[in-house]
Amino acid sequence: MGKLFRNVAVIGAGMSKFGRFDRKTNRELWVEAFLDSKKSVDNDIDVKDVEALFLGNYSSDLFEKQTHTAPLMADLVGLTPKAAMRIEDACASSGVALRLGVLAIASGEYDIVCIGGTEKMTNLTTTEVTDALAAASDTHSEVLAGATFPGLYATMATAHMAKFGTTEEQLMAVSIKNHANGALNPKAQMQNTITDIMNKRIERAKQKGQTVPSWADEYEFLKSSSNPMIAYPLRLFDCSLITDGAACVFLASEEVAKKYTDTPIWVIGSGQGSDAFSLDDRDTMTSLRAARVASQQAYQMAGLGPQDIKIAEVHDCFTIAEILAIEDLGFFEKGTGGRVTLEGRTALDGDLPINTSGGLKSKGHPVGASGVAQTVEIFKQLRDEAGERQVSNVEIGLTHNVGGSGSTAVVHIYKR
């Protein structure tokens, strides 16, 4: 992987509030994110200057019965008659859209593009959402055998536990950390720490005259019936949320970026990989080859290594996924991801803060928007605009976005 032919900057980044919004569709969520991103551009941006829209969306057709979404979203924000295209790569849809936008500017085709991601999920039942998401796995083998994504990631978790001694407590440590971070993020779906949730359950039991639980700490709470098993060893709080939300960033070439901002965030590395589509066809279940390939490409393009990354947003659709990610990205030795998380090394004040936004686990996971939402967090962190969750003195960050059970992965590296 060589360097980009032209330098590419993120000049604006924003997102809608993530959550459950019964009266909002993809349309309202997207406009909210677009306007939030536009507002973040230091010297304003005229939509007439934007030359194309790359929109990540997993399945508006399954969730909302609406297809052809890219020109629809372009029309809503005044981008017509510019080129508009929808990118679908499961949960990596908008991360791949970002990569395509970066390459389009680096090639010289465009100077300014808009990258979006959006998903409206909560108008379906949990069962219907599970079925819709299952379409991103192998419908001929995995789905027919009864596999769901919790089941597939549970398989990875049990393999990791068997090979490396990873424990349920280490999985729980990922959830506890990410909920603590999400509690500091005003755009997050769940702005409650695990302790907050535990105490609310205790207070509710008191108010109803029920037996009051005597949990000693978050771990006892997470081992109780209040955190039911979904697919061993993954419990409810090991799983990301069903979420509505949208995110948006503006990219610009170096030649024009400084017209819009004095603090551009440069995209210095980009990589993408793939793997066997079915989990049972892979060489290992304790690592995602696509993520390793994507990160190697991104590191090579950036001329950096894992040791240079100071902050990262990784794809934690399940707690085991974060553990796999921080190992696959080379941050920690293989098999130690759970242990270092339990030790606090990935916390806000740790060696390498991971998922300062709260991650998919707490911030929420509107699947088509998650990749770009990761970029929004890194943009804010590198510009010292992350509020209570701000990490000090960060100049280089990374995003890691995965599709399906790991058959797609895309990694980007950013520099202030």
FIZA-926400 format. One record per residue (C-alpha): residue in three letters; residue number from 1; x, z negated, y. Coordinates in steps of 0.02 Angstrom, whole numbers, always signed. Each point is the difference from the previous one (the first is absolute). Layout:
BEGIN
     r     k       c1       c3       c2
   ALA   NUM        X        Z        Y
...
This chain:
BEGIN
     r     k       c1       c3       c2
   MET     1       +0       +0       +0
   GLY     2      +74      +56     +165
   LYS     3      -42      -63     +173
   LEU     4     -158      +58      +87
   PHE     5      +30     +159     +101
   ARG     6      -78      -86     +153
   ASN     7      -19     -185      +35
   VAL     8     -178      -63      -16
   ALA     9      -73     -152      +89
   VAL    10     -156     -105      -16
   ILE    11      -62      -12     +180
   GLY    12     -165      -88      -31
   ALA    13      -83      -96     -141
   GLY    14     -167      -88      -20
   MET    15     -136      -44     -122
   SER    16     -178      -57      -13
   LYS    17      -45     -174      -53
   PHE    18       +4       -3     -191
   GLY    19     -146      -79      -92
   ARG    20     -177      +30      -57
   PHE    21     -107      +89     +128
   ASP    22     -175      +39      -60
   ARG    23      -45     +100     +156
   LYS    24     +161     +100      +17
   THR    25      +48     +162      -85
   ASN    26     +168      +88      -12
   ARG    27      -43      +81     +165
   GLU    28      -11     -161     +101
   LEU    29     +151      -76      -88
   TRP    30     +106     +154      +36
   VAL    31      -47       +8     +184
   GLU    32      +41     -185      +18
   ALA    33     +172      +26      -77
   PHE    34      +35     +158     +101
   LEU    35      -42      -86     +165
   ASP    36     +104     -152      -48
   SER    37     +149     +113      -37
   LYS    38      -24      +99     +160
   LYS    39       -4     -162     +100
   SER    40     +167      -51      -76
   VAL    41      +92     +152      +72
   ASP    42      +97      -71     +147
   ASN    43      -24     +146     +118
   ASP    44     -168      +58      -71
   ILE    45      -26     +159      -98
   ASP    46     -119     +144      +31
   VAL    47      -89      +56     -159
   LYS    48      +28     +179      +61
   ASP    49     +186      -24      -34
   VAL    50      -29      -45     -184
   GLU    51      +29     +154     -107
   ALA    52      -65      -50     -173
   LEU    53      -87     -136      -99
   PHE    54      +60      -56     -171
   LEU    55     -135     -113      -72
   GLY    56      +22     -109     -153
   ASN    57     -164      -33      -91
   TYR    58      -19      -37     -184
   SER    59     -183      +34      -31
   SER    60     -129      +11     +137
   ASP    61      -91     +113     -122
   LEU    62      -19     -139     -128
   PHE    63      -25     -143     +124
   GLU    64     -108      +86     +132
   LYS    65      -50     +169      -74
   GLN    66      +93      +82     +144
   THR    67     +135     +132      -25
   HIS    68      +99     +109     +121
   THR    69      +46     -156      +95
   ALA    70     +155      +58      +95
   PRO    71      -87     +120     +122
   LEU    72     -142     -127      +16
   MET    73     +121     -135      +56
   ALA    74      +93     +122     +112
   ASP    75     -164      +48      +85
   LEU    76      -46     -182      +31
   VAL    77     +156      -33     +103
   GLY    78      +16     +166      +90
   LEU    79     +138      +80     -103
   THR    80      -92     +161      -41
   PRO    81      +49     +143      -11
   LYS    82     +169      -68      -61
   ALA    83      +48       +6     -184
   ALA    84      -77     -142     -101
   MET    85      +33      -35     -183
   ARG    86      -48     -137     -123
   ILE    87     +131      -66     -121
   GLU    88      -52      -85     -162
   ASP    89     +128      -93     -105
   ALA    90     -105     -150      -54
   CYS    91      +56     -160      +89
   ALA    92     +153      +92      +68
   SER    93     -107     +128      +92
   SER    94      +46      -47     +178
   GLY    95     +180      -42      -45
   VAL    96      +18     +179      -62
   ALA    97      -92      +62     +155
   LEU    98     +132      -90     +104
   ARG    99     +140      +83      -97
   LEU   100      -77     +172      +24
   GLY   101      -17      -32     +186
   VAL   102     +182      -55      +11
   LEU   103      +57     +157      -90
   ALA   104     -112     +110     +107
   ILE   105      +80      -64     +160
   ALA   106     +176       +2      -74
   SER   107      -26     +183      -48
   GLY   108      -38      +47     +180
   GLU   109     -180      +52      -35
   TYR   110      -74     -137     +111
   ASP   111      +59     -119     +135
   ILE   112     -143     -127       -7
   VAL   113     -116      -37     -145
   CYS   114     -129     -131      -44
   ILE   115       +6      -86     -169
   GLY   116     -156      -89      -57
   GLY   117      -67      -95     -148
   THR   118     -177      -58      -31
   GLU   119     -113      -65     -137
   LYS   120     -175      -71       -6
   MET   121      -21      -93     -166
   THR   122     -122     -143      +15
   ASN   123     -161      +99       -1
   LEU   124      +21       +9     -190
   THR   125      -13     -145     -121
   THR   126     +157      -74      -77
   THR   127      -39      +91     -163
   GLU   128      -23     +165      +92
   VAL   129     +161      -25      +98
   THR   130      +92      -36     -163
   ASP   131      -66     +162      -72
   ALA   132      +47      +98     +156
   LEU   133     +177      -69       -1
   ALA   134      +16      +32     -187
   ALA   135       -8     +186      +39
   ALA   136     +180      -20      +63
   SER   137      +56      -47     -176
   ASP   138       -5     +110     -155
   THR   139     -184      +31      -33
   HIS   140      +39      +79     -170
   SER   141      +97     -145      -72
   GLU   142       +5     -158     +105
   VAL   143     -179       +2      +66
   LEU   144      -75      +50     -168
   ALA   145      +95     -144      -79
   GLY   146      -79     -121     +124
   ALA   147     +152      -22     +113
   THR   148      -26      -44     +183
   PHE   149     +134      -26     +131
   PRO   150       -2     -189      -22
   GLY   151      +27      +32     -185
   LEU   152     +141     +124      +29
   TYR   153      +93     -115     +119
   ALA   154      -33     -147     -117
   THR   155      +90     +101     -133
   MET   156     +149      +16     +116
   ALA   157       -9     -185      +39
   THR   158       +1      -54     -183
   ALA   159     +145     +119      -35
   HIS   160      +97      -75     +146
   MET   161      -39     -176      -60
   ALA   162      +56      +41     -176
   LYS   163     +163      +81      +54
   PHE   164      +53     -107     +147
   GLY   165      -95     -164      -17
   THR   166     -107      +29     +154
   THR   167     -133     -135      +14
   GLU   168     -178      -14      +62
   GLU   169      +64     -118     +136
   GLN   170     +115     +137      +64
   LEU   171     -146     +120      +11
   MET   172      -98     -134      +92
   ALA   173     +145      -22     +123
   VAL   174      -25     +181      +56
   SER   175     -183      -34      +37
   ILE   176      +36     -164      +91
   LYS   177     +132      +83     +109
   ASN   178     -103     +152      +44
   HIS   179     -155     -102      +42
   ALA   180     +109     -108     +114
   ASN   181      +59     +158      +89
   GLY   182     -174      +76       +8
   ALA   183      -66     -157      +82
   LEU   184     +111      +46     +149
   ASN   185      -62     +181      +10
   PRO   186     -157      +25     +105
   LYS   187      -32     +169      -83
   ALA   188       +5      -71     -178
   GLN   189     -153       -9     -111
   MET   190      +40     -175      -63
   GLN   191      +69     -111     +137
   ASN   192       +7     -154     -111
   THR   193     +144      -81      -89
   ILE   194      -26      -50     -181
   THR   195       +0     -180      +60
   ASP   196     -139      +42     +123
   ILE   197     -103      +79     -139
   MET   198      +32     -149     -115
   ASN   199      -52     -126     +133
   LYS   200     -159      +97      +38
   ARG   201      -47       -8     -184
   ILE   202      +29     -187       +1
   GLU   203     -105      -23     +157
   ARG   204     -140     +107      -72
   ALA   205       -4     -106     -157
   LYS   206      -14     -157     +107
   GLN   207     -143      +72     +102
   LYS   208      -96      +49     -156
   GLY   209      +27     -168      -84
   GLN   210      +98      +81     -141
   THR   211     +154      -66      -89
   VAL   212     +142      +15     +125
   PRO   213     +151      +93      -71
   SER   214     +163      -97       +0
   TRP   215     +124     +143      +16
   ALA   216     +172      -66      +46
   ASP   217      +58     +162      +80
   GLU   218      -29     +187      +10
   TYR   219      +71      +30     -173
   GLU   220     -123     -119      -82
   PHE   221     -140      +86      +95
   LEU   222      +59     +172      -55
   LYS   223       +6      -58     -182
   SER   224     -179      -64       +7
   SER   225     -167      +81      -37
   SER   226      -15      +37     +186
   ASN   227     +127     +137      -31
   PRO   228      -72      +87     -153
   MET   229     +101     +111     -116
   ILE   230      -27     +186      +31
   ALA   231     +124      +74     -124
   TYR   232     +132     -118      -70
   PRO   233     +108      -57      +85
   LEU   234      -80      +64     +160
   ARG   235     -132     -110      +78
   LEU   236     -116      +33     +146
   PHE   237     +129      -48     +132
   ASP   238     +129     +114      -81
   CYS   239     -107     +151      +45
   SER   240      -13      +91     +166
   LEU   241     -165      +14      +90
   ILE   242     -136     +131      +12
   THR   243      +17      +48     +181
   ASP   244      -62     +112     +140
   GLY   245     +129      +53     +127
   ALA   246     +103     +134      +87
   ALA   247     +173      +16      +75
   CYS   248      +84     +127     +113
   VAL   249     +174      +42      +65
   PHE   250      +69     +133     +116
   LEU   251     +164      +85      -42
   ALA   252     +107      +99     +122
   SER   253     +164      +95       -2
   GLU   254     +148      -75      +89
   GLU   255      -12     +130     +136
   VAL   256     -170      -62      +58
   ALA   257      -11     -179      -67
   LYS   258      +76      -83     +154
   LYS   259     -132      +80     +110
   TYR   260     -122     -119      -83
   THR   261     +100     -157      -33
   ASP   262     +163      -88      +42
   THR   263       -5      -86     -170
   PRO   264      -23     +132     -135
   ILE   265      +13      -53     -181
   TRP   266     +101     +130      -93
   VAL   267      -42      +57     -177
   ILE   268     +175      +16      -72
   GLY   269      -39      +14     -186
   SER   270     -139      +72     -106
   GLY   271      -18      +24     -187
   GLN   272     -132      +34     -129
   GLY   273       -2       -7     -190
   SER   274     -118      +17     -147
   ASP   275      -12      -60     -179
   ALA   276      -96      +29     -160
   PHE   277     -185      -12      +41
   SER   278      -48     -114     -144
   LEU   279      +81     -170      -12
   ASP   280      +30      +18     -187
   ASP   281     +104     +157      +27
   ARG   282     +132      -89     +105
   ASP   283     +171      -61      -55
   THR   284      -32     -175      +69
   MET   285     -145     -105      +60
   THR   286     +109     -119     +101
   SER   287      +50     +124     +135
   LEU   288      -74     +148      +93
   ARG   289     +116     +151      -13
   ALA   290      -91      +87     +144
   ALA   291      +42     -145     +115
   ARG   292     +182       -1      -52
   VAL   293      +15     +188      +30
   ALA   294      -90       -8     +168
   SER   295     +107     -144      +62
   GLN   296     +163      +83      -55
   GLN   297      -48     +155      +99
   ALA   298      -47     -102     +153
   TYR   299     +159     -104       -6
   GLN   300     +106     +156      -17
   MET   301      -86      +86     +145
   ALA   302      +20     -154     +109
   GLY   303     +180      -30      -54
   LEU   304      -47     -179      -42
   GLY   305      -23     -113     -150
   PRO   306     -119     -138      -50
   GLN   307     +113     -129      +82
   ASP   308      -33      +79     +170
   ILE   309     -189      -25       -4
   LYS   310      -56     -152     +100
   ILE   311     -188       +8      -26
   ALA   312     -116      +96     -117
   GLU   313     -182      +36      -33
   VAL   314      -23      +35     -186
   HIS   315     -149      +52     -104
   ASP   316      -71     -163      -69
   CYS   317     -165      +63      -72
   PHE   318      +29     -138     -128
   THR   319     +125     -142      +12
   ILE   320     +106      +74     -139
   ALA   321      +13     +160     +102
   GLU   322      +95      -92     +138
   ILE   323     +119      -74     -127
   LEU   324      +33     +173      -74
   ALA   325      +21      +73     +174
   ILE   326     +133     -119      +64
   GLU   327      +99      +31     -159
   ASP   328      -24     +190       -3
   LEU   329      +52      +12     +183
   GLY   330     +163      -89      -42
   PHE   331      -33     -153     +106
   PHE   332      +20     -119     -146
   GLU   333      +73      +15     -175
   LYS   334     -117      +65     -134
   GLY   335     -101     -140      -78
   THR   336      +25     -123     +144
   GLY   337     -141      +56     +116
   GLY   338     -117     -139      -53
   ARG   339     +132     -134      +11
   VAL   340      +59      +46     +176
   THR   341     -180       +5      +60
   LEU   342      -32     -174      -67
   GLU   343     +160      -57      +87
   GLY   344      -68      +62     +167
   ARG   345     +129     +136      +27
   THR   346     -133     +130      +44
   ALA   347      -97     -113     +119
   LEU   348       -6      +24     +189
   ASP   349     +152     -113      +19
   GLY   350      +86      +60     -160
   ASP   351     +147     +115      -34
   LEU   352     -108     +156       +1
   PRO   353     -179      -18      +64
   ILE   354     -119     +103     -106
   ASN   355     -178      +47      +52
   THR   356       -3      -92     +165
   SER   357     -169      +81      +34
   GLY   358      -76      -92     -149
   GLY   359      +22     +154     -108
   LEU   360     -138      +86      -95
   LYS   361      -38     -170      -77
   SER   362      -56      -85     +161
   LYS   363       -5     +132     +136
   GLY   364     -109     +108     -114
   HIS   365      +16     +163      -96
   PRO   366     -108     +143      +65
   VAL   367      +95     +112     -119
   GLY   368      +16     +156     +107
   ALA   369      +57     -100     +151
   SER   370     +123     -121      -78
   GLY   371     +157     +106      +19
   VAL   372      -20      +31     +186
   ALA   373      -52     -182      +27
   GLN   374     +170      -50      -70
   THR   375      +82     +109     +133
   VAL   376     -106      -85     +134
   GLU   377      +72     -169      -51
   ILE   378     +181      +61       +0
   PHE   379      -28      +83     +169
   LYS   380      -60     -165      +72
   GLN   381     +138     -102      -81
   LEU   382     +140     +114      +60
   ARG   383      -72       -3     +176
   ASP   384      -20     -191       -1
   GLU   385     -189      +16      +16
   ALA   386      -57      -89     -160
   GLY   387      -55     -162      +81
   GLU   388       +3     -157     -105
   ARG   389      +71      +91     -151
   GLN   390     +144      +79      +97
   VAL   391     +166       +0      -91
   SER   392     +148      -20     +118
   ASN   393     +138     +128      +23
   VAL   394      -64     +138     -114
   GLU   395      +65     +175      +31
   ILE   396      -27      +86     -167
   GLY   397     -160       -4     -106
   LEU   398      -71      +86     -152
   THR   399     -171      +47      -69
   HIS   400      -39      +29     -184
   ASN   401     -167      +78      -48
   VAL   402      -56      +30     -180
   GLY   403     -137     +109      -73
   GLY   404      -95      -46     -158
   SER   405     +100      -98     -126
   GLY   406     +162      +69      +72
   SER   407       -8     +187      -33
   THR   408      +25      +26     +188
   ALA   409     +112      -98     +118
   VAL   410      +59      +34     +176
   VAL   411     +128      -99     +100
   HIS   412      +45       +6     +185
   ILE   413     +137      -84      +98
   TYR   414      -14      -37     +187
   LYS   415     +123      -49     +135
   ARG   416      -24      -71     +174
